[in-house]
Each structure stands twice: as structure tokens, then as C-alpha cells.
Amino acid sequence: MITYFDLIQDSDFRDYVYNRFSKGSGIDYIIPTSFPILYRYRPLSNYAIDDIIKNTLSLSAIGEFNDIFDGAMHLYGLKSEQEAAAEAQWSEMESLRIASHFPEGILRREDVVNSYVEYCKVESRLKFRELDYLGTYVCCFSTDNASTLMWSHYADSNKGLCIEYDFNQLPSNDLLRNSVFPVVYTEKPIDTSDLLTDTGNRVYQYPLDAAVLCTALNKASVWQYENEWRIVWVMASFVLRKRRIPIGSFVHPSKVYLGYHFLKSFFFYSHNKEECDKCTDALSLFIQLLDYLKKMSIPVAVMKPMVGTYSFNPCDISIDGLEEFIRKQFPANRPGDMRFYYVVHDHLMDLIEKQ
């Protein structure tokens, strides 16, 4: 049995998908033989730190994404076209009735037409969300590690981190390497309706798999600033659907970039236990991260805003220096009061400038 994972490693299947993109978008979609350095924006969360420490990549269910059109399969067909098809279906059924000598009135024309049009409406809704039904999971990356929008949207308003990966480390026949694709941005969705209605494999041998990959890699032009690449896995046989699933990775992060306000997670506004515990947990999580980065000799930088611009400058900082700074500013791993946040933050900036 040929699976989705077999197909994405098959050069003929990949060529077919690339050609569909080139034809449907007018963009010369190039087969990637090597990858740019890719970056993943994350909040400072257990999931993000686990991915780094356990050397995994968490894939999210495509139905959880913030773009309603992300992963939406568009089944086209005007109502007039649906009615014409329904009329043809009625004529065929009427011919069968006459040939079989069944009396009139068993089926009424308007019932057949209305039923078919209603079916098309419902079928169109199902197709729109089919990638989610099929268990499509995606891991998102960018070629840009200094996007002000992505630091705001995906890295907890500059309190999170951005993780650097180099997938060129993987051998050419590796499944994970063959699961990474650039996203195609278009003004209108690339038409895959011929694949979605191809029940006899007349258009292509694997129509649904091709439609799934085309759809998962196609986004609206408004998102073009993300410069996105994606890992796309289809887990149709997954018995229990989850919001996210971790997959093993043989690619270690090559660098970690901290948001300008990453320290803010360790400061509380209120002295109530719930907020203090949350800050303490975040601080503990960050110390775990530093321990791992030091052990693996993974370099760290802080994204510092550049005066007179709307851009960031990544400033390297030694892990030893950062560890010492954290111990000094948060003795006994106790979080701080938000009133003193900018005092501590200024000390951090002084440390970076010295280094």
C-alpha cells in the first residue's frame, strides 16, 4: 500500500505537485535541493523547551491555525452548474425508470435536483475542512529571524524565542528532509477541484494526496511577509487526534535567539500565588534551557531593537555570562516585582554591550 509518506519522497509525485503550483500560480516553483537557514518562532513554553531539550519538533493540527483559509480545500461550482449536473442526473434516472418499466411518480424531478444541490453544498463544506479531518499536521518555519510581526505574533510579544535550524544536515533520502517545503503565496487559491472530484484517477494517479499537499503549501498573499517553509505530515491513521504531536528530529538547533523582553516572563504584577508560581515556573524553564544550550554548545543571541529603524540587531551573549546574570538578578530562583523590570533589563543591555 502506497502511503502519503511514500509519495512525498517520490520524485515523480513531487514533480507533479511542483508543476501544479507553477501552472496554478504563475510562479516558477523550484524543487528545493538545499535549504536556507530556517527559524521557528516560539513562546517560552514547555512545548518549545521540550522540543529543544528532547530534540523533537512539535507539529500542530492545521485546523488550529489562526488563518481560516489555511488548509482549506476549495471545491468550485456555481449553483447554475450544480443545477445543470442535477438535471443530467434526473434525465439519467428517468431513462432508467422507463427502461425498467417503473411507474411515474416514484421520483419527482424537483426532489432529485434539490437533493443534488444540497449534497453539493454539504460536500463543499466537507472539502473546505478535509485537511483537518485527514489529520494534517504542520510545523512552520521562516527564512527571517528578525520580523517584527512574527516576534509579536508567534513569540509572545518579544518575550519568547526564535530557534535556528539547518536541515541541510540531513541526508538526501531522509523522510524529514523530504517533508520540508516552501509555501506558495497567491492572490487566489490554486485550483485543485479537478483533483478533488477525480474518483477514477483520470487526472492523476494519487489525486487526494496531491490536493492535500498543494493545499497545505498554498497561502494567501497577505501572509507573504512570513517567508514560510513547512513540514507537512498527514496522520490519517492516527487513532487519537491531538492538537500537536512531537516527532523525533536529527537536527539540533544551531542557534537560539531570545526576544528583547524575554526577562519579562520572570516578573509579576501581583503578589498573588498564582502569578508568582507562573513566573517561578517560567524562570525554572529558562534555567533548564540554558543548562542544555551550554551542554550542547549552542550559541545564544538577544534581539535588540536598532535606534532610528523598525528592525532588530541580534546581539550575541555568552551562556556563562547569561547564567551568572540570571543567578545574580533572581537569587534562589525567585521571580521579581514588575516595578524593577526595566532596572534589571538595563543591566542586561549593559552586559550585552560589554560583550
C-alpha positions as CSV (number, residue, x, y, z in Angstrom):
1,M,0.0,0.0,0.0
2,I,1.4,3.4,-1.0
3,T,1.1,6.0,1.8
4,Y,1.5,9.8,1.9
5,F,5.0,9.3,3.4
6,D,6.0,7.2,0.4
7,L,4.7,9.8,-2.1
8,I,6.4,12.9,-0.6
9,Q,9.7,11.0,-1.1
10,D,8.9,10.1,-4.6
11,S,10.4,12.4,-7.3
12,D,7.5,11.9,-9.7
13,F,4.9,12.9,-7.1
14,R,7.0,15.9,-6.0
15,D,7.4,17.0,-9.6
16,Y,3.7,16.7,-10.2
17,V,2.9,18.9,-7.2
18,Y,5.6,21.5,-8.2
19,N,4.2,21.7,-11.7
20,R,0.7,22.2,-10.4
21,F,2.0,25.1,-8.3
22,S,3.8,26.6,-11.3
23,K,0.8,26.3,-13.6
24,G,-1.7,27.5,-11.0
25,S,0.2,30.4,-9.6
26,G,2.4,31.6,-12.5
27,I,5.3,31.3,-10.1
28,D,8.3,29.2,-11.1
29,Y,8.2,26.8,-8.1
30,I,11.7,25.3,-7.8
31,I,12.4,21.9,-6.4
32,P,14.5,22.5,-3.3
33,T,17.7,20.5,-3.3
34,S,19.1,22.5,-0.4
35,F,17.6,24.7,2.3
36,P,18.1,28.2,3.6
37,I,18.6,28.5,7.3
38,L,15.2,28.2,8.8
39,Y,13.8,29.8,12.0
40,R,10.9,28.8,14.3
41,Y,9.3,31.5,16.5
42,R,8.0,30.1,19.8
43,P,6.7,31.4,23.2
44,L,8.7,30.5,26.2
45,S,6.6,27.4,26.9
46,N,7.0,23.8,28.0
47,Y,6.4,22.6,24.4
48,A,9.1,24.9,23.0
49,I,11.7,24.0,25.6
50,D,10.9,20.3,25.3
51,D,11.4,20.4,21.5
52,I,14.9,21.8,22.1
53,I,15.9,19.6,25.0
54,K,14.4,16.4,23.7
55,N,15.4,17.1,20.1
56,T,11.9,16.9,18.7
57,L,9.7,19.1,16.5
58,S,6.1,19.6,17.5
59,L,3.6,19.6,14.6
60,S,0.3,21.4,15.1
61,A,-3.1,20.3,13.7
62,I,-3.8,22.5,10.7
63,G,-7.3,23.3,12.0
64,E,-5.7,25.1,15.0
65,F,-4.1,27.8,12.8
66,N,-5.1,31.5,13.0
67,D,-5.8,31.8,9.3
68,I,-9.3,30.4,8.4
69,F,-8.1,29.7,4.9
70,D,-5.0,27.8,5.9
71,G,-5.5,24.2,4.7
72,A,-8.9,24.9,3.2
73,M,-9.8,22.9,0.1
74,H,-11.9,24.9,-2.3
75,L,-14.4,22.8,-4.2
76,Y,-15.7,25.1,-7.0
77,G,-19.0,25.0,-8.8
78,L,-21.6,27.7,-9.5
79,K,-25.2,26.9,-8.4
80,S,-26.2,27.0,-12.1
81,E,-23.5,24.4,-12.8
82,Q,-24.7,22.2,-9.9
83,E,-28.3,22.5,-11.2
84,A,-27.3,21.6,-14.7
85,A,-25.5,18.5,-13.3
86,A,-28.6,17.7,-11.3
87,E,-30.8,17.9,-14.4
88,A,-28.5,15.5,-16.2
89,Q,-28.7,13.1,-13.2
90,W,-32.5,13.4,-13.3
91,S,-32.6,12.6,-17.0
92,E,-30.4,9.5,-16.5
93,M,-32.6,8.3,-13.6
94,E,-35.7,8.9,-15.7
95,S,-34.3,6.9,-18.6
96,L,-33.6,4.0,-16.2
97,R,-37.1,4.2,-14.8
98,I,-38.6,4.0,-18.3
99,A,-36.3,1.1,-19.3
100,S,-37.2,-0.7,-16.1
101,H,-41.0,-0.1,-16.6
102,F,-41.4,1.6,-13.2
103,P,-44.5,3.8,-12.9
104,E,-44.1,7.6,-12.9
105,G,-44.1,9.5,-9.6
106,I,-41.7,7.3,-7.8
107,L,-39.1,10.1,-8.0
108,R,-40.0,13.7,-8.6
109,R,-37.7,15.9,-10.7
110,E,-37.6,18.8,-8.1
111,D,-36.7,16.4,-5.3
112,V,-33.8,15.0,-7.3
113,V,-32.5,18.4,-8.3
114,N,-32.9,19.9,-4.8
115,S,-31.2,16.9,-3.2
116,Y,-28.2,17.1,-5.5
117,V,-27.7,20.8,-5.0
118,E,-28.0,20.3,-1.2
119,Y,-25.4,17.5,-1.5
120,C,-23.0,19.8,-3.4
121,K,-23.4,22.4,-0.7
122,V,-22.6,20.0,2.1
123,E,-19.9,18.3,0.2
124,S,-18.3,21.7,-0.4
125,R,-18.3,22.4,3.3
126,L,-16.7,19.0,4.0
127,K,-13.9,19.6,1.4
128,F,-13.2,23.0,2.9
129,R,-12.1,21.3,6.2
130,E,-10.9,18.0,4.8
131,L,-7.2,18.5,5.7
132,D,-8.2,18.8,9.3
133,Y,-10.4,15.6,9.0
134,L,-7.5,13.7,7.4
135,G,-5.2,14.6,10.4
136,T,-2.9,17.0,8.7
137,Y,-0.1,18.3,10.9
138,V,2.3,21.1,10.1
139,C,5.5,22.6,11.6
140,C,6.1,26.2,10.5
141,F,9.4,28.0,9.8
142,S,10.6,31.2,8.3
143,T,13.7,32.3,6.5
144,D,13.6,35.6,8.5
145,N,14.6,35.7,12.2
146,A,14.1,39.5,12.6
147,S,10.5,40.0,11.6
148,T,8.8,42.5,14.0
149,L,5.4,41.0,13.1
150,M,6.4,37.4,13.8
151,W,8.2,38.3,17.0
152,S,5.0,39.9,18.1
153,H,2.5,37.2,16.9
154,Y,4.4,34.0,17.5
155,A,7.0,34.7,20.1
156,D,4.7,36.1,22.8
157,S,5.2,39.8,22.1
158,N,9.0,39.5,22.1
159,K,9.0,37.5,25.4
160,G,9.7,34.2,23.6
161,L,12.5,32.9,21.4
162,C,13.4,32.0,17.8
163,I,15.1,28.7,17.1
164,E,17.5,28.3,14.2
165,Y,17.7,25.0,12.2
166,D,19.8,23.8,9.3
167,F,18.0,20.9,7.5
168,N,21.0,20.5,5.2
169,Q,22.5,18.4,7.9
170,L,20.1,15.6,7.0
171,P,20.9,13.1,4.2
172,S,19.1,13.5,0.9
173,N,16.9,10.3,1.5
174,D,15.8,11.3,5.0
175,L,12.0,11.4,5.5
176,L,12.1,14.7,7.5
177,R,14.2,16.4,4.9
178,N,11.8,15.4,2.2
179,S,8.9,16.7,4.3
180,V,10.1,20.3,4.2
181,F,8.6,22.6,1.5
182,P,8.5,26.3,0.8
183,V,5.0,27.9,0.9
184,V,3.5,29.4,-2.2
185,Y,1.6,32.7,-1.8
186,T,-1.1,33.6,-4.2
187,E,-3.9,36.1,-4.6
188,K,-6.4,33.3,-5.2
189,P,-6.3,29.7,-4.0
190,I,-4.7,27.3,-6.5
191,D,-7.5,25.3,-8.1
192,T,-7.4,21.7,-7.0
193,S,-11.1,21.0,-7.7
194,D,-10.3,18.6,-10.6
195,L,-8.2,16.5,-8.1
196,L,-11.0,16.6,-5.5
197,T,-13.6,15.2,-7.9
198,D,-11.2,12.7,-9.6
199,T,-12.8,9.5,-8.5
200,G,-11.4,7.4,-11.3
201,N,-7.8,8.6,-11.2
202,R,-8.2,10.2,-14.7
203,V,-6.4,13.4,-13.7
204,Y,-3.7,11.9,-11.6
205,Q,-2.9,8.5,-10.0
206,Y,-2.9,10.0,-6.5
207,P,-5.4,12.9,-6.7
208,L,-6.2,13.3,-3.0
209,D,-2.6,13.2,-1.8
210,A,-1.6,15.8,-4.4
211,A,-4.6,18.0,-3.5
212,V,-3.6,17.8,0.2
213,L,0.0,18.8,-0.3
214,C,-1.0,21.6,-2.8
215,T,-3.5,23.0,-0.3
216,A,-1.2,22.7,2.7
217,L,1.5,24.7,1.0
218,N,-0.7,27.4,-0.5
219,K,-1.4,30.6,1.5
220,A,-2.9,34.0,0.7
221,S,-0.5,36.7,-0.4
222,V,-1.3,38.8,2.7
223,W,1.0,36.3,4.7
224,Q,3.9,36.6,2.3
225,Y,5.9,38.6,4.9
226,E,6.4,35.3,6.8
227,N,8.6,33.7,4.1
228,E,7.4,30.4,5.4
229,W,8.6,26.9,4.9
230,R,6.7,23.9,6.3
231,I,6.9,20.3,7.4
232,V,3.6,18.7,6.3
233,W,2.6,15.3,7.6
234,V,-0.7,13.5,7.1
235,M,-1.6,11.2,10.0
236,A,-4.9,9.8,8.7
237,S,-4.4,6.6,10.6
238,F,-3.8,8.4,13.9
239,V,-6.4,6.9,16.2
240,L,-6.4,9.7,18.8
241,R,-6.3,13.2,17.3
242,K,-4.2,15.7,19.2
243,R,-3.7,19.5,19.0
244,R,0.0,18.9,18.5
245,I,2.3,15.9,18.1
246,P,6.1,15.7,18.6
247,I,8.2,13.9,16.1
248,G,11.9,12.9,16.5
249,S,14.4,15.1,14.8
250,F,18.1,14.5,14.0
251,V,18.6,18.3,13.5
252,H,19.8,20.1,16.6
253,P,19.1,23.8,16.9
254,S,22.2,25.7,15.5
255,K,21.4,28.9,17.5
256,V,18.7,30.3,19.8
257,Y,17.6,34.0,19.7
258,L,15.9,35.5,22.7
259,G,13.2,38.2,22.4
260,Y,14.1,41.7,23.6
261,H,11.7,41.3,26.6
262,F,12.4,37.6,27.4
263,L,13.1,38.6,31.0
264,K,9.5,39.9,31.5
265,S,8.2,36.4,32.0
266,F,10.1,36.3,35.3
267,F,8.4,39.4,36.8
268,F,5.0,39.6,38.4
269,Y,2.5,42.4,38.6
270,S,0.6,41.0,41.5
271,H,1.9,39.1,44.6
272,N,-0.8,36.5,44.4
273,K,0.4,32.9,44.5
274,E,-0.9,32.0,41.0
275,E,1.0,34.7,39.2
276,C,4.2,34.2,41.3
277,D,4.1,30.5,40.6
278,K,3.7,31.1,36.9
279,C,6.8,33.4,36.9
280,T,8.7,30.9,39.0
281,D,7.9,28.1,36.6
282,A,9.0,30.3,33.6
283,L,12.3,31.1,35.3
284,S,12.9,27.4,36.1
285,L,12.1,26.5,32.5
286,F,14.5,29.1,31.2
287,I,17.3,27.8,33.5
288,Q,16.7,24.3,32.1
289,L,17.1,25.8,28.6
290,L,20.4,27.5,29.5
291,D,21.8,24.3,31.0
292,Y,21.0,22.4,27.8
293,L,22.4,25.1,25.5
294,K,25.6,25.2,27.5
295,K,25.9,21.4,27.4
296,M,25.4,21.3,23.6
297,S,27.5,24.4,22.9
298,I,24.5,26.1,21.1
299,P,25.1,29.9,20.9
300,V,22.6,32.4,22.1
301,A,21.7,36.0,21.0
302,V,19.3,38.6,22.1
303,M,17.2,40.6,19.6
304,K,18.0,44.2,20.3
305,P,15.9,47.0,18.6
306,M,18.0,49.3,16.4
307,V,17.5,53.0,17.2
308,G,16.1,55.0,14.2
309,T,14.7,51.9,12.5
310,Y,11.9,49.3,12.8
311,S,14.4,46.5,12.8
312,F,16.3,44.2,15.2
313,N,20.0,43.5,15.6
314,P,20.9,40.0,17.0
315,C,23.5,40.6,19.8
316,D,25.5,37.5,20.8
317,I,25.8,36.8,24.5
318,S,27.8,34.1,26.3
319,I,25.8,31.5,28.1
320,D,28.2,31.7,31.1
321,G,27.6,35.4,31.3
322,L,23.8,35.0,31.0
323,E,23.8,32.2,33.6
324,E,25.7,34.4,36.0
325,F,23.4,37.3,35.3
326,I,20.2,35.2,36.0
327,R,21.7,33.9,39.3
328,K,22.5,37.4,40.4
329,Q,19.2,39.1,39.5
330,F,17.0,36.2,40.6
331,P,18.6,34.7,43.8
332,A,17.2,31.3,44.8
333,N,15.2,31.3,41.5
334,R,12.8,33.8,42.9
335,P,10.9,36.0,40.3
336,G,10.9,39.8,40.5
337,D,8.4,42.6,41.0
338,M,7.5,44.3,37.7
339,R,8.3,47.7,39.2
340,F,12.0,46.8,38.9
341,Y,11.8,45.1,35.5
342,Y,13.5,47.9,33.5
343,V,16.3,48.3,36.0
344,V,17.2,44.7,35.5
345,H,16.6,44.9,31.8
346,D,19.1,47.8,31.6
347,H,21.7,45.7,33.4
348,L,21.2,43.0,30.7
349,M,21.7,45.6,28.0
350,D,24.9,46.8,29.7
351,L,26.1,43.2,29.8
352,I,25.4,42.7,26.1
353,E,27.2,45.9,25.1
354,K,30.2,45.0,27.2
355,Q,30.4,41.6,25.4
